[in-house]
Amino acid sequence: MIRFEQVGKVYPDGTRAVDGLSFEVERGELVTLVGPSGCGKTTTMMMVNRLIEPTSGRILVDGEDVSGIDPVQLRRRIGYVIQQAGLFPHRTVLDNTATVPLLVGWKRARARERAAELLDLVGLDPKTYGPRYPAQLSGGQRQRVGVARALAADPPVLLMDEPFGAVDPVVREHLQNQFLALQARVGKTVLLVTHDIEEAVRMGDRMAVFGQGRIEQYDTPGAVLGAPATPYVARFVGADRGLKRLSVTAVEPDDLEEPPTARLDEPAHTVAARLDGLGARWAVVLDGDGELHGWVSADALRDAGEGGTVSGPARRMDAWVPVGAPLKQAFGEMLQHDAGWVAVLDGARFLGVLTPAKLHEALRRSVDADARGVGRDDVRFDSVADV
């Protein structure tokens, strides 16, 4: 969808901002451009919509050389989101959002209807927020309006320049989550510039790590973290890249242990005897439909006596994640609930538990798979639990 062919940018004073860039962004892909200030990542992005003109090479969007397209018409076909949103302060939120459709010739009623749809899509009630002015919104709300405005004319390409950098960390994470959910629905081709390696890892299908005017590595976040291509990339992603990788490695069914289970209506003494025979200290408790209820210890079952059922001593289990969630989320649940494991669910169905040893094993398997260019299932090594 976007292709750079030996693109360079040299300023009149001789500064070489970008030097011979060649890479391609697939349709529907979100690519993050990450690197320190002054490395050329924003210049690279702004050459796509010709806010900056390249001095060499070609940039193609959907197979068309952008140098042959009128710059104004080109920019109306490409969504653009910047830090602080760049909203017109004298126009309402609804009119701000309808800006580009009106510029490309939509009738006012249709443009405003589209604007209302997009505000609703980014989580802002158009009846509540449409009549307001930018100064009446929070920073996070203004940023969402900026995204809605960029999407209003349904552009195939979206350029985002530090879109979440001007808000506090809590709001930033919320906006990132919202945008990823939105991207899953609209499937735009996105270039997102950031200096934050964690944001680049979290947001990107692929990431381009910039050195000085050049791309040092262009790959999936998992591959960049697991197998940095150069010493520069290794230094940039940091010595804690293993921890960062937790956010891009999913919990899979093969990562799980299958502990003993018990039903709520089972006799407590029966389950206690079963656990004693297995040498187990606890069991996961399921309800009548096989869905997670909680957990119970062998000691509590023995204390329940002959007439009691599992439902009496069973305790609620708050530490759980859905299958496919990042390992970072699972690790966070362990820490938050001071738990030695987390339950993993497929919808409401219990699949198994993820322990710290299994989490470490899953991370090692993911790193080794990327380093060797094979699937996670093809990686074999001694389990931490076997040592």
N, C-alpha and C positions, 0 to 999 in steps of 0.2 A: 504493500500500500504506500509506503514511503521508502524511497531508496536514495541513498547518498552515493555518488560516484566520484571519488577523488576530489572531494569538496575542500576548498581552502579559503581562508579569509585573511588578507594582509591589509593593515591600515596604512594610510599615507606616511606615517612616521616610521614605518618599517616593522611595527609590531605584528607578529604572526599569531593571530588569535586561534585559528583553526588550520590544521596542516594535513591535507590528504585524507580526509575522512571517507571511508567506504563502509556502509552497513545498511541493513534493510530491516524495516518493521513490517511484520505481517498484518494482514487485515484483522481487525478486532483485538490486536495485541496491545497491552499496556507496557511500554518500555520506559524505565526511569533512567535519566541522565544524571549521574552523581559524580561529585568531585569537589575539590576545594575552590574557594573564590578565585576567579581569574583564570580558570582552566579551559574556558571556551564552551562550556555546556549550554549557557543561555544564548550565546552567539549562534551555536549550532541550531537550537530550536527556532530562533527568530529568523534564520535564513529560510526556514520552510515556508513562512508566510511573507517573506521578503520585507520584513521590517528592517532586516540587514541584508544587503546584497552580497553574495559570494564573489570572490575574485577569481575563482577557478573551479572547475568541475561542474557537475550537474546534480540537481535535486529533482526527483520525479515523485509526483503524488498521483496514485492510481494510473501510473504509466505515462503521465503528461509532465513534460518539463515545465517547472513553475516559472522559469525565466520568460516563457512565451505567453504567460497569462497576465492580463492587466492586474497590477497589485491590489487595487481596490476590490475588484471582483474576486480575486483569489482570497482575500481576507474575509470576504463575506461567506465563502465556502468552507472556511476553517474556523472552528471554535477556538476561543482564546481566553484563558483564565489566568489572572495575575494575582500576586499577593495584594491584600487589601481590597480585592474585588474590582476596584476601578469603576464604581457605579457613579452615575450622574446624580449629584446631590439634589438637584432641583426637580427631578422626576420621581414619580412614585415607583414602588417596587414592581408593580405590574407593568408600567410603561418602560422601566429599565429592562425588564425581561423580554419585552416585545420589540426591542430596538432593532435587532438584525432582521427579523421577518418583515418589518416595515421598510427597512432599507432595501430589501430585495424585491419589494413590490407587492407584498401581501396586503389584502384589504385589512383595515384597522380591526374589524370585528374578529376576523380569523386570527390575526396576530395576537390579539388580547386573549382569545380562547386558548391558543397554543401556550401563551405565557402562563395562564392559570393552570393548565395541565402540568407544565414543567415545575411550577412552584409546588404543586401538590406532590409531584414525583420526588422532589428533594426534601419533603417533609415540612413545608410551610403552607398552612391553610391560606389559599388565595383570598378568601373573604376577610380573613384577619389581617394578613400581611400585605396583600395587594395594594391597599390604599395608603400604606405607610411610606415614609421617606427613609432613605438609607441611614440618616442620623438617628432614627428611632429604632434601629436594629442593633443587636449585639454583633461582635466581630464574627462569630461563627455563623450567624444568620446572614450577614452580608456576604460571606464567602459562599454560602449555599445559593444565594441569589446570583452571584457571579457564575456559578456552574450552570444554573438554570438558563441564564442569558446566553451562555456559550452554546447550549444545546438547542436553543429555541428554533432555529432554522434547520434542525436535523442534519448537522454537518457530519461527513464521514470521518473527519479527522479533528482531534481536540489537542490543543497545545496548552500546557499548564506550567506556569513559572512560579515555583515555590508557593503553590496555592494554599498550603496550610501552615505557612511559616509565621504568620502574624497573630496566631492565637495561642492560648496557653496549652500545656501538654494534654490536659484532660479533654478539652474541646478538640484539639488536633486529632487525638485518637478516635473520638466520636465521628469527626468529619471523614477521616480515612475509612472507617467502617462503612459509613453511609455511602461514600463514593464507590467503594468496592462492590457494595450491594447494587448500586445504580449501574455500574459498569457491567455487572453480570446480566442486567436486564437489557441494556441498550447496545452493548458490544461495539463501542467506538474504537477507532485506532488512536491511541493516546501516546504522546511524548510528555513526560512529566519531569521537570527539572527540580532537583533538590540537592542540598549539601549534606543532608542527614542520611547516613548510611542505613540506619534502622528503617527509616521511611522508604528508602529505595528498595530494601530487601522485602519489606512488608507489602509494598504496593505493586511491584513490578512482576510481570510474567518473565521479562528479561531485563537486565540492567547493563548499562554501558558505564564503565568506570573510566573517568577521564584523568589523564595526566595533564601535561601542558600542551593543549591543543590537539591531543591525540587520544584515541581510545586504547587503554591498556588491556582491557578485557571486556568482552561482550558475550554474556551467557546468562543462564538462569541464576537467580539469587543463590540457590543451593549449590550450584557449581562454583560460583565465585567465592562463596564462603568455605566450601569444602576443598577446593583446589585452586587457590589464587595463581594466576598465570605468571605473575612477576613479583619480585620483592616489593615493588611499589604498591601493587594491589594488596599484598599481604599486610603491609604497614597501614594502608588506608582503611581496610576493613577491620583492623585491630586484632590484638592478641586474643580478645574474647569472641572471635568469630564463631567458635563452637556454640556459645550461648546464643548469639544472634541467629544461628542456624535453627535453633529450636522453633523459631517463629515461622519457618518455611518447611518444616518437616511434619507431615501429618501422622496422626495416630492411625495405624492400620490394624485390621483384625489379627494379623500374624504377630503383632507386638504384644499380644495380651496373654495373661495367665488365666486359667479356668479354675477358680477356687471352688470349694464345696458350696452347694446352695441348699436352701431350706425353704419350705413353703410356710406361710403364716399359720395355716391350720394344722401343721404337723405337731405331734406330741413333742414337747421339749426334751423329755428324757430319751426319746428315740434318736433325735438329731444329735444330742450330746454323745450318745454311744457311738454313732456313726463318725463323729469328729474325732473321738478318742481312738477309734480304729484306724483312722487316717493320719493320726498324729497332728491334727489341725487344731488351731486355737480359735478359729472363728469361721463363720459362713456368711455368704451373701443371702439376704432374705428376699424372696420374690412373692408377689401376691398371686391370686388365683389365675390371673391372665398371663403369668410369667414375666410381669414387669417389675422393675426394681422398687423394692420397698425400703430396704436398709440393710443392716448387718446385725449379727448377734455373736457374742463370745461363747465359747464352750463353758466357761465358768458360770455365766448368767443362765445358761440352759440348765445346768446341774442344779443351780439354786432354785429354779422354777418348780422343782418337785415333780412327782408322778402325774398329777392331774393337769399340769399347765401345758399351754401350747406355745409355739414359737412367737406368736403375736405379743405375748406378755413382755418378755425381756428384749424383744427386737428394738433396735435403735435406728433413728432416721440416718440416711446417708446423704450428706450434702455435697460431698466431693465427687462430682461426676462430669463427664464431657461427652459430646457426641463423637462417634467414629468419624475420622477425617479432620477433627480439630487439630490445630498445631500442638506440638509437644510443649511449647511454651505455655499454652493455656492449661494443659494438664499439670505441668509443674507448678503453675500459679495456684491451681486448686489444692494441690498437696500442701503448699506452704500456707495458704489462707486458712485451711481447716485443720492444719497440723496433723495431716493424715499420712499413713504409710503407703497408701495406694489410692487410686481413683477408679471409680466404676466407669465403664465405657458403654454407651447405649447406641443402638440403631433405631432412631425414633424413640419408642418407649421400651423396646426389647433389649434386655441385658445381654451383652456379648462376652464380657470378661472384665478383668481389672488390669490396670497398668501400674506396675511397681517402679520404684526408682531404678532398680537393676535393669528392668525391661526398657525403661525410657532411655537409659544410657546405651543399651544394646541397639535400640532403634536408631539413635543418633549416629552411632558408629557405622551401622549398616548403610544409612543414607549417605554419609560422607564417603565411605569406601565405594559405593555404587557409582557416585559421580566421578570419583577419581579414576575408576577403572572403566567407565563408560558402559556399565551393565545395569540391569534392573536390581532393585533392592532384594528381590527373591533369590537372585543368583549369588548373593554375598553370604559366605559361610565363615564363621569364626567361633572360637570358644565363647560361650556365654559367660557373662560376669557371674551369673549364679553358679556356674560349674567350677569356678576357680577355687 
